Amino acid sequence: EQQLPPRCSIRQAVFAPQERLPVAQAEGRVCAMPTVSCPPAIPIAVSGERITPEALALFAYYGIEQVEVLA
């Protein structure tokens, strides 16, 4: 599986303007703050990474409905 390069650094993403969106609207956007499900408590998308269709499927699987993305 090919991973996309980060669109910005973790630090840039965490301190950038953010907005919360329903997961269904987040494909292709850049993750601002990681959202984790417990367990396994492993981020599906890390700050600065583009949110992929595969990430959307995992958000749905773990019942995550909203995600923080760069504004």
WORAQUI-V866722 format. One record per backbone hydrogen bond with DSSP energy under -0.5 kcal/mol. NH is the residue of the N-H (numbers start at 0). CO is the residue of the C=O. Records with the same first field share a line. If there is no record, write none. Layout:
NH->CO ; CO
This chain:
6->47
7->47
12->8
13->9
14->10
15->11
18->68
20->66
22->64
24->21
25->22
27->50
28->25
30->28 ; 48
31->67
32->67
38->36
40->36
43->34
47->30
48->45
50->28
51->49
55->51
56->52
57->53
58->54
59->55
60->56
61->57
62->59
63->58
64->62
66->20
67->32
68->18
69->29
70->16
